[in-house]
Amino acid sequence: MKILLDIKDEKAVFFLELLKHFPFVKAKPFTEKPAKKNDFLTELQEAVEQVNFAKRGKIKLKSADELLNEL
């Protein structure tokens, strides 16, 4: 399982050092430009919501043929 945490910069070093003491946890810093990170996470969240709606039958997804016809 992967978990994304948002930690204040001044506490990040301490937190990473703490995680290193757990043999079942692999931790590495993940940094990106804030604007791109926020855009990516927003789009990813929207995509996950659409997939969940489709699984529940609340929306109908396009078929592969419909997608190819749009191109």
Backbone as ProteinMPNN parsed JSONL, in Angstrom:
{"seq_chain_A": "MKILLDIKDEKAVFFLELLKHFPFVKAKPFTEKPAKKNDFLTELQEAVEQVNFAKRGKIKLKSADELLNEL", "coords_chain_A": {"N_chain_A": [[0.849, -1.165, 0.0], [0.498, 2.215, -0.755], [1.002, 5.407, 0.616], [0.352, 8.795, 0.606], [1.728, 11.491, 2.187], [1.48, 14.746, 3.56], [3.798, 16.741, 4.826], [5.105, 19.198, 6.979], [7.926, 21.128, 6.018], [9.908, 21.602, 7.977], [9.593, 19.479, 9.692], [9.942, 17.21, 8.216], [12.441, 15.845, 7.887], [12.824, 14.706, 10.427], [10.558, 13.029, 10.5], [11.024, 11.255, 8.348], [13.34, 10.035, 9.287], [12.314, 8.747, 11.52], [10.58, 6.892, 10.284], [12.424, 5.206, 9.094], [13.138, 3.44, 11.053], [11.312, 1.431, 11.099], [11.087, -1.74, 9.904], [9.317, -2.651, 7.982], [8.577, -0.546, 6.413], [9.131, 1.412, 3.594], [10.567, 4.367, 2.819], [10.776, 7.379, 1.011], [11.7, 10.634, -0.025], [9.404, 12.695, -1.786], [9.194, 15.105, -3.993], [7.92, 17.833, -5.8], [7.194, 20.467, -8.108], [4.97, 22.749, -6.634], [2.622, 23.71, -8.064], [2.321, 21.962, -10.273], [2.126, 19.559, -8.902], [-0.227, 19.89, -7.427], [-2.074, 20.194, -9.525], [-1.837, 17.697, -10.788], [-2.601, 15.943, -8.708], [-5.223, 16.784, -8.306], [-6.43, 16.16, -10.785], [-6.015, 13.409, -10.769], [-7.546, 12.665, -8.559], [-10.112, 13.336, -9.516], [-10.299, 11.492, -11.619], [-10.273, 9.066, -10.217], [-12.657, 9.337, -8.802], [-14.487, 9.271, -10.942], [-14.107, 6.639, -11.852], [-14.975, 5.248, -9.601], [-17.691, 6.061, -9.564], [-18.514, 4.873, -11.951], [-18.176, 2.172, -11.326], [-20.17, 1.892, -9.441], [-22.317, 2.189, -11.033], [-23.414, 4.663, -11.551], [-22.61, 6.374, -13.541], [-22.138, 6.09, -17.108], [-19.554, 4.733, -18.874], [-17.627, 5.473, -21.82], [-17.256, 3.27, -24.594], [-14.411, 1.504, -25.988], [-14.517, 1.654, -28.754], [-16.112, 3.938, -29.127], [-14.409, 5.88, -28.111], [-12.266, 5.72, -29.927], [-13.569, 6.49, -32.268], [-13.95, 9.182, -31.797], [-11.466, 10.23, -32.231]], "CA_chain_A": [[0.0, 0.0, 0.0], [1.235, 3.472, -0.786], [0.298, 6.494, 1.282], [0.96, 10.1, 0.363], [1.594, 12.352, 3.352], [1.929, 16.124, 3.403], [4.468, 17.051, 6.085], [5.792, 20.483, 6.971], [9.342, 20.971, 5.699], [10.758, 21.571, 9.171], [9.399, 18.201, 10.386], [10.102, 16.115, 7.261], [13.653, 15.068, 8.169], [12.527, 13.913, 11.616], [9.58, 11.995, 10.173], [11.694, 10.238, 7.526], [14.245, 9.298, 10.164], [11.453, 7.899, 12.323], [10.096, 5.792, 9.448], [13.533, 4.289, 8.798], [13.249, 2.478, 12.141], [10.325, 0.375, 10.884], [11.607, -2.56, 8.808], [8.276, -2.915, 6.992], [8.253, 0.696, 5.721], [10.118, 1.999, 2.69], [10.226, 5.782, 2.717], [11.67, 8.236, 0.241], [11.075, 11.944, -0.261], [8.751, 12.915, -3.071], [8.966, 16.538, -4.129], [7.572, 18.31, -7.131], [6.753, 21.854, -8.06], [3.621, 22.741, -6.055], [1.522, 23.888, -9.02], [2.152, 20.721, -11.019], [1.689, 18.531, -7.965], [-1.637, 20.117, -7.128], [-2.843, 19.887, -10.731], [-1.823, 16.248, -10.979], [-3.406, 15.302, -7.67], [-6.627, 17.12, -8.56], [-6.869, 15.353, -11.921], [-6.041, 12.009, -10.336], [-8.712, 12.503, -7.686], [-11.291, 13.34, -10.375], [-10.321, 10.227, -12.351], [-10.669, 8.016, -9.271], [-14.086, 9.522, -8.543], [-15.215, 8.783, -12.11], [-14.041, 5.178, -11.837], [-15.874, 4.785, -8.53], [-19.063, 6.262, -10.029], [-18.785, 3.86, -12.973], [-18.321, 0.889, -10.644], [-21.468, 1.902, -8.765], [-23.357, 2.281, -12.044], [-23.995, 6.006, -11.563], [-22.313, 6.955, -14.855], [-21.81, 5.105, -18.128], [-18.313, 5.075, -19.551], [-17.6, 5.226, -23.261], [-16.555, 2.062, -25.008], [-13.169, 1.765, -26.714], [-14.916, 2.067, -30.105], [-16.572, 5.333, -29.064], [-13.223, 6.724, -27.925], [-11.509, 5.733, -31.182], [-14.329, 7.269, -33.251], [-13.75, 10.601, -31.513], [-10.17, 10.629, -32.774]], "C_chain_A": [[0.897, 1.231, 0.0], [0.368, 4.558, -0.171], [1.061, 7.782, 1.013], [0.674, 10.983, 1.56], [2.104, 13.741, 3.016], [2.482, 16.569, 4.75], [5.188, 18.38, 5.945], [7.283, 20.251, 6.787], [10.209, 20.827, 6.946], [10.627, 20.264, 9.951], [9.702, 16.994, 9.495], [11.314, 15.238, 7.568], [13.425, 14.17, 9.375], [11.605, 12.746, 11.277], [10.205, 10.882, 9.331], [12.638, 9.39, 8.369], [13.456, 8.331, 11.045], [10.983, 6.671, 11.525], [11.188, 4.771, 9.139], [13.676, 3.209, 9.863], [12.223, 1.354, 12.048], [10.775, -0.467, 9.689], [10.583, -2.81, 7.7], [7.88, -1.674, 6.191], [9.425, 1.114, 4.844], [9.704, 3.451, 2.486], [11.26, 6.511, 1.88], [10.953, 9.558, 0.0], [10.51, 12.03, -1.667], [8.458, 14.401, -3.16], [8.759, 16.881, -5.587], [7.243, 19.777, -7.01], [5.309, 21.885, -7.583], [2.493, 22.859, -7.07], [1.266, 22.596, -9.79], [1.627, 19.609, -10.117], [0.201, 18.678, -7.686], [-2.507, 19.793, -8.334], [-2.949, 18.384, -10.928], [-2.729, 15.559, -9.97], [-4.891, 15.584, -7.866], [-7.179, 16.271, -9.693], [-6.961, 13.876, -11.547], [-7.259, 11.743, -9.452], [-10.003, 12.466, -8.502], [-11.419, 12.025, -11.135], [-10.773, 9.084, -11.446], [-12.156, 8.114, -8.96], [-14.924, 9.006, -9.715], [-15.231, 7.258, -12.154], [-14.983, 4.625, -10.768], [-17.334, 4.95, -8.922], [-19.439, 5.193, -11.055], [-18.984, 2.488, -12.336], [-19.666, 0.776, -9.949], [-22.629, 1.994, -9.745], [-24.018, 3.643, -12.127], [-23.695, 6.753, -12.858], [-21.963, 5.832, -15.816], [-20.559, 5.579, -18.85], [-18.424, 4.764, -21.033], [-16.857, 3.928, -23.541], [-15.275, 2.458, -25.767], [-13.474, 2.229, -28.137], [-15.357, 3.53, -30.136], [-15.385, 6.285, -28.903], [-12.425, 6.833, -29.236], [-12.241, 6.55, -32.264], [-14.181, 8.762, -33.026], [-12.442, 11.111, -32.095], [-10.291, 10.795, -34.272]], "O_chain_A": [[1.925, 1.269, 0.677], [-0.839, 4.62, -0.406], [2.28, 7.838, 1.179], [-0.485, 11.204, 1.912], [3.065, 13.884, 2.26], [1.729, 16.752, 5.706], [5.806, 18.656, 4.917], [7.842, 19.297, 7.329], [11.138, 20.02, 6.968], [11.476, 19.971, 10.793], [9.714, 15.864, 9.982], [11.216, 14.012, 7.513], [13.792, 12.996, 9.349], [11.836, 11.616, 11.708], [9.948, 9.702, 9.571], [12.726, 8.176, 8.187], [13.902, 7.209, 11.283], [10.992, 5.551, 12.036], [10.894, 3.592, 8.943], [14.276, 2.166, 9.603], [12.266, 0.416, 12.844], [10.839, 0.045, 8.571], [10.967, -3.151, 6.581], [6.956, -1.731, 5.381], [10.568, 1.162, 5.298], [8.594, 3.72, 2.025], [12.463, 6.29, 2.02], [9.733, 9.588, -0.162], [11.083, 11.494, -2.616], [7.567, 14.902, -2.473], [9.358, 16.283, -6.48], [7.034, 20.276, -5.904], [4.49, 21.114, -8.083], [1.489, 22.16, -6.941], [0.117, 22.182, -9.94], [0.782, 18.814, -10.528], [-0.541, 17.696, -7.707], [-3.566, 19.184, -8.186], [-4.03, 17.862, -11.202], [-3.529, 14.696, -10.331], [-5.726, 14.713, -7.619], [-8.274, 15.721, -9.579], [-7.886, 13.18, -11.967], [-7.92, 10.714, -9.589], [-10.891, 11.661, -8.22], [-12.521, 11.498, -11.283], [-11.562, 8.234, -11.859], [-12.841, 7.095, -8.862], [-15.958, 8.372, -9.503], [-16.26, 6.656, -12.462], [-15.699, 3.652, -11.004], [-18.144, 4.067, -8.642], [-20.552, 4.669, -11.031], [-19.857, 1.727, -12.754], [-20.241, -0.31, -9.873], [-23.79, 1.89, -9.348], [-25.089, 3.767, -12.722], [-24.434, 7.662, -13.236], [-21.543, 4.753, -15.397], [-20.515, 6.692, -19.373], [-19.206, 3.909, -21.449], [-15.944, 3.545, -22.808], [-15.098, 3.619, -26.136], [-12.779, 3.093, -28.672], [-15.016, 4.269, -31.059], [-15.365, 7.366, -29.492], [-11.969, 7.917, -29.6], [-11.602, 7.221, -33.075], [-14.28, 9.538, -33.977], [-12.321, 12.294, -32.416], [-9.311, 11.13, -34.937]]}, "name": "protein", "num_of_chains": 1, "seq": "MKILLDIKDEKAVFFLELLKHFPFVKAKPFTEKPAKKNDFLTELQEAVEQVNFAKRGKIKLKSADELLNEL"}
